[in-house]
Each structure stands twice: as C-alpha cells, then as structure tokens.
Amino acid sequence: MTDAASASIAALLAALETISRERPDRVLRLVGLLPGPAEDEPFELLIFRGFSSSITHPTAFDPDQPALPESARITAAELLAGPLNPSDERILAGPLPAETFLDPGAW
C-alpha cells in the first residue's frame, strides 16, 4: 500500500482513539485482515479510553506508533458496552464500517 493508505489507517485510529477518550463507557472493536506470508491473518483490535490494543497480534511498545500496519484491512467495527465483561459482552452497534464511528454521535 502507499504512504497515503498508511496515513489513513493511522489517522483513522488516532481519530477513533480521541473520540473514545470522551466515552469511557464504550469499547470499539475493529476486525480485519493483516497480510501474511502465505495468507491473510485475521486481527482484532480494541479501542478504549483513548488507547488501541490488539488482542490477536503484538503491537509496538511506543503508544505514538499506530497499532495496525499500513497494510491492514479493517473490515468491520462493533461498538460494545464498556468496560468489557467477557462473560456478558453487549454489542450496542455493528458490525458497521469503521468510518461510521468517526461521528461521536454514533458512540
């Protein structure tokens, strides 16, 4: 992918993290694919209180680095009630395109 695609992934994550700071009662789950050597690998990323955390792949220790590489393809986003309770996960919206949640009103 191009640098523009990388910037768009980084910009999307940064914008979603910013909105999430104002909504401590919500968690945004992004799912998609990371290109692998033989085949694409699924990923799952959670955004909560301004931070992104991958639950399927390692991420950089530096919080200023995007949690997804430029080659990632985000396929869907789900809004969950937060904080997460794995035994009682409540989906509030989605799956929808991740860009839907650039509108703070969608949270």
Secondary structure, 3 states (H helix, E strand, C coil): CCHHHHHHHHHHHHHHHHHHHCCCCEEEEEEEEECCCCCCEEEEEEEECCEEEECCCCCCCCCCCCCCCCCCEEEEEEEEECCCCHHHCCEEEEEECHHHHHCHHHC
